[in-house]
């Protein structure tokens, strides 16, 4: 937990460089409860409640620590806390949009695509500054690529769990404990792994388009704020929003 806390606070200090609008709600770190830890993922985010003063929570799995390498922490923290899930969801909770959208809207491709995009910002932030930390980023990228195969294999090709586990073991750097928990998730949630990557690819495409069309006028902080300005939306809607933002900045 202490190693995760150090990385999280390091990222916190960098946020104003990459975002013009920061959420008022803070977040904290907690251990995933022991009764569910061994069967769940490495970490997850729990939204807070601004109206009652409850902070967001970055939950970290401290079971089987010999199978949870420290070099994963930068990529994991970028995804689950800031600028990933906490930043996006806490901002969503402040938006002047209909209450249902503010409190309950969740499009996996948008929310998890943003989480993957947040991991990519670690390179610009200088967080992958050692071979081990770079290995953590690359390991996560190989995991996300491999699970596209596993998701499709299970739900379109009739793969067994054993085949999916074997594929993940051969093609990722994940520990056996993580692989088992992840494959169970893909079995129970068809298409989720695919949605992550579709969202990330679309966000990166929109950033490339904005940089190309705006040139020297492109402002990364303003672009990030524009991506999150309406909360989670379908990817085609996001594309129209960013197209309008590009026009407004020309």
N, C-alpha and C positions, 0 to 999 in steps of 0.2 A: 504493500500500500504506500509506503514512504517513497519508493521509486516512482510510482504513478503520480503521487502528489507533486513531486518536484517537476515532472514533465508538464503536468496540467498548469501549474503556476507559471512555468516558462512560457507556455502558449498564451496564457491570459495576458501577459505583458506585451505580446505582439499584436493582439487583436485590433487596436486602433489604427495600425498601419494598413490593415486589409479591409476594414469595415467602417463606414461612416456612422452607422447606427448600431449601437450595442444594447442588448436587453437589460432592463433594470433588475430582473430576477437573477439571483446568484445560483450557483450549484455547489454541491458537496460530494464527497466520496464516501461510499460505504461498501462493506463486504457483502457479497451475495449471501443470503442466509444459508447456513450449512445444510438445512434439510432439502434444499433444491440445488445446491452448488454442483454436486458431482454429475448431475444429469443435464446441466444447462451450459450455455456458451461462456466464452472467456469474459465477457462484459456485456452490459446493456445499460440503456438510459431510462430513467423514470421521470416523467414530466412533473414539474411542481405545480403550484396553484397560487398565482399572484394575489388573487382576491383574499386568500386566507393566510398569506405569508409563508407558504410552504415552498422551500427551494427545490430546484431540480436535483436529481441524484444520478451520479455516475457510479453504477454498481460494478464492482470488480470481483472476479472469481479467485478466491485464495485457496481453493482445494487443489490437491495434486500439484503443488508449486514446483516440483521437480520437472513437470511437463509444461510449464508456462514461462518461456524464455523472456528475459528482460528486454531483449532487442525488439520485441513486438510493441512495447509500450508507446513509443511516439505515434505510430500509425493508429493504434487502437484508441489512444486518447484524442487524437484529432477527429476521429470518427464519432466517438460516443459523447464527448463533452463539447469543446469548442475547437474550431469553428463548425463542428458537426451538429449532432442532434440537439444539444442544449441550446446553442446559439439560434438555430433555426426554429425550434419549437417555442422557446421563450419569447422570441420576436413575434411568432404567430399569435401567442396569447395576448399580445399588446395591440394587435392591429384593429383598426376600426372597420371591421367587416362583420357580416351576420354572425351571431353567437355560435351557430352550429359549425360554421367554417372555422371560426376562431378556436373552438374548443375540441372539435372532433374530426375535422378534415384530415384525411391521411391517404395520400396516393403513394404507394410503395416506390414507384419509379422516381418520383420527385424526392421524397424524404430520404430514401436509402441511396438514391443517386447523388443527392447532396452530400451524404456521409462519405461516399467514395471520393467525390470531388474534394471534400475537405482533407482527406488523406493526401491527395496530390499536392495540396498547398504546402505540405511539410517540406518539400524540396525548396520552394521559394523562401520559406521561413528559416531554412538552414538547420532543420531539426534532424535530418538524416546525415549527420556530420561525421560519422564513423563508419567503417565497413560493417560493423555489427548492426547499427541502426539502419543502414541502407539495405542490409540483408532482411531486416524486419519488413521494410516497405516492399521489397521484391517478393518476399515470401507471401505477403498478403495478396499481391497481384497474381501470383501463381495460384493461390487458393481460389480467388474470384474467377480465374479462367477455368480452373478444373471443375468448379461446381456448376458452371454452365453445362458441361458435359454430363455431370451427375444428375442434375435436375432434369435434363432432357432424357437421359438414359432411363431414369426411374419412371417418369410419367409418360414417355412416348415410346420407349423401346422395351419396357418390361424388365428392367434390371432388378436384380435382388439387392438387398442391403449389403450382402457380402461382396458383391461385385462393385458396388459403389464405394465401399470402404477400401477395397483393394486399389481402386483407381486413385482415390485421394491419397492413399499411402505412397503410391508410386510417383505421383505427380505434384505433391506439395511438400512443404516443410512443416506441416502441422503435426503435433503430437497425437498419439493414439487416442488419448482422452478427448481432445478437441475434435478429431475426425469423427468419432462415434457420436458426439453431441450434435455436430453439424449435419451429418447424414440423417440423423433422426429428424432434424428440422426440415430438411429438404423433402423427406418422405411425407411429412404432415402438412407441408405448405407448398403446393405445386406452383411453380412459376416465380416464386419469390426471388430466388437467386438470379434469374434472368432479368427481373425488373430492376434490381440494383444496377446492373451493368448498362441496361438501356438508358436509365436516367443519367448515369455518369457520362456516357458517350454524348447524349444530347446536350448536357450542360457544357461540356468541352467544345462541342460544335458551335454553340451559341457564343461562347467566349471568343473563339477563333473568328467567327463572323463579325462580332463587334469590334475586335481589334483591327481586322482588315478594313472595315468600312469607316471607322473613326480615326484610324491612324494616331497622330499625336494627341488627338482629343480624347482618346480612350482613357478612362479613369477606372482602375480596378476596384477601388472602394465603392464607387457609385454603381459599377456593374454588379458587384455582390449584393449591394442593397436592393437593386432592381430585381434580382433573381428571387429575393425573399419577400418582396414588398406586398404580395397578395396571398402569402401563405401557400400551402401545398395546392397545386393545380395539375391537371393533365398536361402531358408534355407538349401537345399541340397548342394548348392555351399558353403555356410558358413561352413557346416560340413566338406567338403573336405579341405577347407582352414585351419581350426583348426587342422585337422588330420595332415596336412603337417607341421604346426607350432609345434605340439607336437613332431614329428619326429626330427625336426631341433633342439629341445631343449634337446633331450635325450643324 
